[in-house]
């Protein structure tokens, strides 16, 4: 009989140890879940995040954004005007050089006709730097 009592005690002890082990495993699992879940934020933390987001939005709105230029932004009249100015300047110089005595195209400005011709050519060449 004593053997039966010893077996019963060991069975009861094993059952108690098993229940205790299950309870410990449950406590550990719950602790892991709590560690994985972020803690709820306080009202002050939520307000601080909201304020930070609003400040970032204000900064974004007031920061100058880069201007994107279109590669083909020249109007249709750009190239004809550029070429016309260069050809007109050349023609002005040729006429002024050939009509020394009369000082054509504008007789009253005299030698400044050369300056006008060169100015027209330079404006045409400056337009070529903006040509796309």
mmCIF file of the C-alpha atoms, coordinates in Angstrom:
data_MODEL
# 
_entry.id   MODEL 
# 
loop_
_atom_site.group_PDB 
_atom_site.id 
_atom_site.type_symbol 
_atom_site.label_atom_id 
_atom_site.label_alt_id 
_atom_site.label_comp_id 
_atom_site.label_asym_id 
_atom_site.label_entity_id 
_atom_site.label_seq_id 
_atom_site.pdbx_PDB_ins_code 
_atom_site.Cartn_x 
_atom_site.Cartn_y 
_atom_site.Cartn_z 
_atom_site.occupancy 
_atom_site.B_iso_or_equiv 
_atom_site.pdbx_formal_charge 
_atom_site.auth_seq_id 
_atom_site.auth_comp_id 
_atom_site.auth_asym_id 
_atom_site.auth_atom_id 
_atom_site.pdbx_PDB_model_num 
ATOM 1   C CA . UNK A 1 1   ? 0.000  0.000   0.000   1.00 0.00 ? 1   UNK A CA 1 
ATOM 2   C CA . UNK A 1 2   ? 2.785  2.267   0.722   1.00 0.00 ? 2   UNK A CA 1 
ATOM 3   C CA . UNK A 1 3   ? 3.921  1.950   -2.890  1.00 0.00 ? 3   UNK A CA 1 
ATOM 4   C CA . UNK A 1 4   ? 0.477  3.024   -4.066  1.00 0.00 ? 4   UNK A CA 1 
ATOM 5   C CA . UNK A 1 5   ? 0.580  6.084   -1.806  1.00 0.00 ? 5   UNK A CA 1 
ATOM 6   C CA . UNK A 1 6   ? 3.993  6.999   -3.136  1.00 0.00 ? 6   UNK A CA 1 
ATOM 7   C CA . UNK A 1 7   ? 2.746  6.675   -6.682  1.00 0.00 ? 7   UNK A CA 1 
ATOM 8   C CA . UNK A 1 8   ? -0.306 8.811   -5.899  1.00 0.00 ? 8   UNK A CA 1 
ATOM 9   C CA . UNK A 1 9   ? 1.807  11.530  -4.344  1.00 0.00 ? 9   UNK A CA 1 
ATOM 10  C CA . UNK A 1 10  ? 4.188  11.580  -7.258  1.00 0.00 ? 10  UNK A CA 1 
ATOM 11  C CA . UNK A 1 11  ? 1.213  11.737  -9.638  1.00 0.00 ? 11  UNK A CA 1 
ATOM 12  C CA . UNK A 1 12  ? -0.300 14.595  -7.652  1.00 0.00 ? 12  UNK A CA 1 
ATOM 13  C CA . UNK A 1 13  ? 3.046  16.348  -7.493  1.00 0.00 ? 13  UNK A CA 1 
ATOM 14  C CA . UNK A 1 14  ? 3.496  15.893  -11.230 1.00 0.00 ? 14  UNK A CA 1 
ATOM 15  C CA . UNK A 1 15  ? 0.027  17.318  -11.884 1.00 0.00 ? 15  UNK A CA 1 
ATOM 16  C CA . UNK A 1 16  ? 0.769  20.317  -9.624  1.00 0.00 ? 16  UNK A CA 1 
ATOM 17  C CA . UNK A 1 17  ? 4.157  20.844  -11.277 1.00 0.00 ? 17  UNK A CA 1 
ATOM 18  C CA . UNK A 1 18  ? 2.472  20.623  -14.705 1.00 0.00 ? 18  UNK A CA 1 
ATOM 19  C CA . UNK A 1 19  ? -0.177 23.203  -13.751 1.00 0.00 ? 19  UNK A CA 1 
ATOM 20  C CA . UNK A 1 20  ? 2.484  25.482  -12.336 1.00 0.00 ? 20  UNK A CA 1 
ATOM 21  C CA . UNK A 1 21  ? 4.556  25.143  -15.518 1.00 0.00 ? 21  UNK A CA 1 
ATOM 22  C CA . UNK A 1 22  ? 1.480  26.001  -17.651 1.00 0.00 ? 22  UNK A CA 1 
ATOM 23  C CA . UNK A 1 23  ? 0.748  29.045  -15.512 1.00 0.00 ? 23  UNK A CA 1 
ATOM 24  C CA . UNK A 1 24  ? 4.351  30.193  -15.804 1.00 0.00 ? 24  UNK A CA 1 
ATOM 25  C CA . UNK A 1 25  ? 4.243  29.730  -19.599 1.00 0.00 ? 25  UNK A CA 1 
ATOM 26  C CA . UNK A 1 26  ? 1.019  31.789  -19.744 1.00 0.00 ? 26  UNK A CA 1 
ATOM 27  C CA . UNK A 1 27  ? 2.593  34.584  -17.687 1.00 0.00 ? 27  UNK A CA 1 
ATOM 28  C CA . UNK A 1 28  ? 5.637  34.628  -19.962 1.00 0.00 ? 28  UNK A CA 1 
ATOM 29  C CA . UNK A 1 29  ? 3.461  34.732  -23.104 1.00 0.00 ? 29  UNK A CA 1 
ATOM 30  C CA . UNK A 1 30  ? 1.447  37.643  -21.694 1.00 0.00 ? 30  UNK A CA 1 
ATOM 31  C CA . UNK A 1 31  ? 4.656  39.490  -20.818 1.00 0.00 ? 31  UNK A CA 1 
ATOM 32  C CA . UNK A 1 32  ? 5.932  39.010  -24.371 1.00 0.00 ? 32  UNK A CA 1 
ATOM 33  C CA . UNK A 1 33  ? 2.654  40.318  -25.817 1.00 0.00 ? 33  UNK A CA 1 
ATOM 34  C CA . UNK A 1 34  ? 2.845  43.406  -23.623 1.00 0.00 ? 34  UNK A CA 1 
ATOM 35  C CA . UNK A 1 35  ? 6.428  43.961  -24.700 1.00 0.00 ? 35  UNK A CA 1 
ATOM 36  C CA . UNK A 1 36  ? 5.490  43.671  -28.392 1.00 0.00 ? 36  UNK A CA 1 
ATOM 37  C CA . UNK A 1 37  ? 2.533  46.037  -28.194 1.00 0.00 ? 37  UNK A CA 1 
ATOM 38  C CA . UNK A 1 38  ? 3.478  49.683  -27.925 1.00 0.00 ? 38  UNK A CA 1 
ATOM 39  C CA . UNK A 1 39  ? 2.165  51.380  -24.845 1.00 0.00 ? 39  UNK A CA 1 
ATOM 40  C CA . UNK A 1 40  ? -0.736 53.740  -25.357 1.00 0.00 ? 40  UNK A CA 1 
ATOM 41  C CA . UNK A 1 41  ? 0.421  57.288  -25.852 1.00 0.00 ? 41  UNK A CA 1 
ATOM 42  C CA . UNK A 1 42  ? -0.533 59.958  -23.432 1.00 0.00 ? 42  UNK A CA 1 
ATOM 43  C CA . UNK A 1 43  ? -2.520 62.983  -24.496 1.00 0.00 ? 43  UNK A CA 1 
ATOM 44  C CA . UNK A 1 44  ? 0.621  65.146  -24.248 1.00 0.00 ? 44  UNK A CA 1 
ATOM 45  C CA . UNK A 1 45  ? 2.577  62.781  -26.528 1.00 0.00 ? 45  UNK A CA 1 
ATOM 46  C CA . UNK A 1 46  ? -0.233 62.755  -29.107 1.00 0.00 ? 46  UNK A CA 1 
ATOM 47  C CA . UNK A 1 47  ? -0.436 66.579  -28.979 1.00 0.00 ? 47  UNK A CA 1 
ATOM 48  C CA . UNK A 1 48  ? 3.345  66.863  -29.374 1.00 0.00 ? 48  UNK A CA 1 
ATOM 49  C CA . UNK A 1 49  ? 3.242  64.609  -32.452 1.00 0.00 ? 49  UNK A CA 1 
ATOM 50  C CA . UNK A 1 50  ? 0.391  66.672  -33.888 1.00 0.00 ? 50  UNK A CA 1 
ATOM 51  C CA . UNK A 1 51  ? 2.320  69.910  -33.272 1.00 0.00 ? 51  UNK A CA 1 
ATOM 52  C CA . UNK A 1 52  ? 5.425  68.462  -34.927 1.00 0.00 ? 52  UNK A CA 1 
ATOM 53  C CA . UNK A 1 53  ? 3.411  67.422  -37.984 1.00 0.00 ? 53  UNK A CA 1 
ATOM 54  C CA . UNK A 1 54  ? 1.843  70.885  -38.245 1.00 0.00 ? 54  UNK A CA 1 
ATOM 55  C CA . UNK A 1 55  ? 5.248  72.561  -37.937 1.00 0.00 ? 55  UNK A CA 1 
ATOM 56  C CA . UNK A 1 56  ? 6.650  70.314  -40.675 1.00 0.00 ? 56  UNK A CA 1 
ATOM 57  C CA . UNK A 1 57  ? 3.687  71.194  -42.911 1.00 0.00 ? 57  UNK A CA 1 
ATOM 58  C CA . UNK A 1 58  ? 4.190  74.929  -42.323 1.00 0.00 ? 58  UNK A CA 1 
ATOM 59  C CA . UNK A 1 59  ? 7.878  74.581  -43.094 1.00 0.00 ? 59  UNK A CA 1 
ATOM 60  C CA . UNK A 1 60  ? 7.117  72.653  -46.274 1.00 0.00 ? 60  UNK A CA 1 
ATOM 61  C CA . UNK A 1 61  ? 4.661  75.312  -47.429 1.00 0.00 ? 61  UNK A CA 1 
ATOM 62  C CA . UNK A 1 62  ? 7.088  78.178  -46.819 1.00 0.00 ? 62  UNK A CA 1 
ATOM 63  C CA . UNK A 1 63  ? 10.167 76.501  -48.251 1.00 0.00 ? 63  UNK A CA 1 
ATOM 64  C CA . UNK A 1 64  ? 10.706 77.640  -51.842 1.00 0.00 ? 64  UNK A CA 1 
ATOM 65  C CA . UNK A 1 65  ? 10.222 74.768  -54.209 1.00 0.00 ? 65  UNK A CA 1 
ATOM 66  C CA . UNK A 1 66  ? 12.603 74.384  -57.156 1.00 0.00 ? 66  UNK A CA 1 
ATOM 67  C CA . UNK A 1 67  ? 11.226 75.620  -60.446 1.00 0.00 ? 67  UNK A CA 1 
ATOM 68  C CA . UNK A 1 68  ? 11.122 72.976  -63.107 1.00 0.00 ? 68  UNK A CA 1 
ATOM 69  C CA . UNK A 1 69  ? 11.902 74.340  -66.538 1.00 0.00 ? 69  UNK A CA 1 
ATOM 70  C CA . UNK A 1 70  ? 10.460 72.739  -69.596 1.00 0.00 ? 70  UNK A CA 1 
ATOM 71  C CA . UNK A 1 71  ? 13.169 71.689  -72.049 1.00 0.00 ? 71  UNK A CA 1 
ATOM 72  C CA . UNK A 1 72  ? 11.210 72.988  -75.041 1.00 0.00 ? 72  UNK A CA 1 
ATOM 73  C CA . UNK A 1 73  ? 10.079 76.237  -73.411 1.00 0.00 ? 73  UNK A CA 1 
ATOM 74  C CA . UNK A 1 74  ? 10.969 78.594  -76.277 1.00 0.00 ? 74  UNK A CA 1 
ATOM 75  C CA . UNK A 1 75  ? 8.019  80.229  -77.974 1.00 0.00 ? 75  UNK A CA 1 
ATOM 76  C CA . UNK A 1 76  ? 7.603  79.699  -81.679 1.00 0.00 ? 76  UNK A CA 1 
ATOM 77  C CA . UNK A 1 77  ? 8.761  83.234  -82.525 1.00 0.00 ? 77  UNK A CA 1 
ATOM 78  C CA . UNK A 1 78  ? 12.124 82.911  -80.719 1.00 0.00 ? 78  UNK A CA 1 
ATOM 79  C CA . UNK A 1 79  ? 14.267 81.438  -83.500 1.00 0.00 ? 79  UNK A CA 1 
ATOM 80  C CA . UNK A 1 80  ? 12.870 83.595  -86.329 1.00 0.00 ? 80  UNK A CA 1 
ATOM 81  C CA . UNK A 1 81  ? 13.382 86.730  -84.209 1.00 0.00 ? 81  UNK A CA 1 
ATOM 82  C CA . UNK A 1 82  ? 16.922 85.671  -83.308 1.00 0.00 ? 82  UNK A CA 1 
ATOM 83  C CA . UNK A 1 83  ? 17.884 85.032  -86.933 1.00 0.00 ? 83  UNK A CA 1 
ATOM 84  C CA . UNK A 1 84  ? 16.163 88.189  -88.138 1.00 0.00 ? 84  UNK A CA 1 
ATOM 85  C CA . UNK A 1 85  ? 18.088 90.348  -85.649 1.00 0.00 ? 85  UNK A CA 1 
ATOM 86  C CA . UNK A 1 86  ? 21.415 88.842  -86.706 1.00 0.00 ? 86  UNK A CA 1 
ATOM 87  C CA . UNK A 1 87  ? 20.692 89.212  -90.437 1.00 0.00 ? 87  UNK A CA 1 
ATOM 88  C CA . UNK A 1 88  ? 19.288 92.735  -89.953 1.00 0.00 ? 88  UNK A CA 1 
ATOM 89  C CA . UNK A 1 89  ? 22.424 93.744  -88.001 1.00 0.00 ? 89  UNK A CA 1 
ATOM 90  C CA . UNK A 1 90  ? 24.647 92.364  -90.737 1.00 0.00 ? 90  UNK A CA 1 
ATOM 91  C CA . UNK A 1 91  ? 22.624 94.169  -93.406 1.00 0.00 ? 91  UNK A CA 1 
ATOM 92  C CA . UNK A 1 92  ? 22.802 97.400  -91.351 1.00 0.00 ? 92  UNK A CA 1 
ATOM 93  C CA . UNK A 1 93  ? 26.597 97.139  -91.198 1.00 0.00 ? 93  UNK A CA 1 
ATOM 94  C CA . UNK A 1 94  ? 26.904 96.399  -94.922 1.00 0.00 ? 94  UNK A CA 1 
ATOM 95  C CA . UNK A 1 95  ? 24.670 99.353  -95.871 1.00 0.00 ? 95  UNK A CA 1 
ATOM 96  C CA . UNK A 1 96  ? 26.539 101.683 -93.488 1.00 0.00 ? 96  UNK A CA 1 
ATOM 97  C CA . UNK A 1 97  ? 29.895 100.574 -94.879 1.00 0.00 ? 97  UNK A CA 1 
ATOM 98  C CA . UNK A 1 98  ? 28.839 100.903 -98.537 1.00 0.00 ? 98  UNK A CA 1 
ATOM 99  C CA . UNK A 1 99  ? 27.276 104.348 -98.101 1.00 0.00 ? 99  UNK A CA 1 
ATOM 100 C CA . UNK A 1 100 ? 30.109 106.142 -96.358 1.00 0.00 ? 100 UNK A CA 1 
ATOM 101 C CA . UNK A 1 101 ? 29.360 109.558 -97.699 1.00 0.00 ? 101 UNK A CA 1 
ATOM 102 C CA . UNK A 1 102 ? 25.573 109.472 -97.173 1.00 0.00 ? 102 UNK A CA 1 
ATOM 103 C CA . UNK A 1 103 ? 25.801 107.406 -93.944 1.00 0.00 ? 103 UNK A CA 1 
ATOM 104 C CA . UNK A 1 104 ? 22.789 105.309 -94.618 1.00 0.00 ? 104 UNK A CA 1 
ATOM 105 C CA . UNK A 1 105 ? 20.555 103.689 -93.078 1.00 0.00 ? 105 UNK A CA 1 
ATOM 106 C CA . UNK A 1 106 ? 20.079 106.673 -90.682 1.00 0.00 ? 106 UNK A CA 1 
ATOM 107 C CA . UNK A 1 107 ? 22.079 109.665 -91.937 1.00 0.00 ? 107 UNK A CA 1 
ATOM 108 C CA . UNK A 1 108 ? 21.687 111.852 -88.814 1.00 0.00 ? 108 UNK A CA 1 
ATOM 109 C CA . UNK A 1 109 ? 23.455 109.418 -86.445 1.00 0.00 ? 109 UNK A CA 1 
ATOM 110 C CA . UNK A 1 110 ? 26.573 109.144 -88.597 1.00 0.00 ? 110 UNK A CA 1 
ATOM 111 C CA . UNK A 1 111 ? 29.106 106.582 -87.367 1.00 0.00 ? 111 UNK A CA 1 
ATOM 112 C CA . UNK A 1 112 ? 26.683 105.316 -84.735 1.00 0.00 ? 112 UNK A CA 1 
ATOM 113 C CA . UNK A 1 113 ? 25.117 103.263 -87.558 1.00 0.00 ? 113 UNK A CA 1 
ATOM 114 C CA . UNK A 1 114 ? 27.951 100.776 -86.934 1.00 0.00 ? 114 UNK A CA 1 
ATOM 115 C CA . UNK A 1 115 ? 27.034 100.630 -83.254 1.00 0.00 ? 115 UNK A CA 1 
ATOM 116 C CA . UNK A 1 116 ? 23.386 99.953  -84.152 1.00 0.00 ? 116 UNK A CA 1 
ATOM 117 C CA . UNK A 1 117 ? 24.411 97.146  -86.526 1.00 0.00 ? 117 UNK A CA 1 
ATOM 118 C CA . UNK A 1 118 ? 26.685 95.524  -83.948 1.00 0.00 ? 118 UNK A CA 1 
ATOM 119 C CA . UNK A 1 119 ? 24.009 95.911  -81.238 1.00 0.00 ? 119 UNK A CA 1 
ATOM 120 C CA . UNK A 1 120 ? 21.450 94.085  -83.402 1.00 0.00 ? 120 UNK A CA 1 
ATOM 121 C CA . UNK A 1 121 ? 23.932 91.264  -84.035 1.00 0.00 ? 121 UNK A CA 1 
ATOM 122 C CA . UNK A 1 122 ? 24.834 91.016  -80.332 1.00 0.00 ? 122 UNK A CA 1 
ATOM 123 C CA . UNK A 1 123 ? 21.164 90.845  -79.306 1.00 0.00 ? 123 UNK A CA 1 
ATOM 124 C CA . UNK A 1 124 ? 20.666 88.021  -81.808 1.00 0.00 ? 124 UNK A CA 1 
ATOM 125 C CA . UNK A 1 125 ? 23.677 86.157  -80.444 1.00 0.00 ? 125 UNK A CA 1 
ATOM 126 C CA . UNK A 1 126 ? 22.523 86.662  -76.852 1.00 0.00 ? 126 UNK A CA 1 
ATOM 127 C CA . UNK A 1 127 ? 19.204 85.110  -77.845 1.00 0.00 ? 127 UNK A CA 1 
ATOM 128 C CA . UNK A 1 128 ? 21.080 82.001  -79.022 1.00 0.00 ? 128 UNK A CA 1 
ATOM 129 C CA . UNK A 1 129 ? 22.223 81.381  -75.423 1.00 0.00 ? 129 UNK A CA 1 
ATOM 130 C CA . UNK A 1 130 ? 18.562 80.907  -74.394 1.00 0.00 ? 130 UNK A CA 1 
ATOM 131 C CA . UNK A 1 131 ? 17.644 78.790  -77.403 1.00 0.00 ? 131 UNK A CA 1 
ATOM 132 C CA . UNK A 1 132 ? 16.547 75.268  -76.508 1.00 0.00 ? 132 UNK A CA 1 
# 
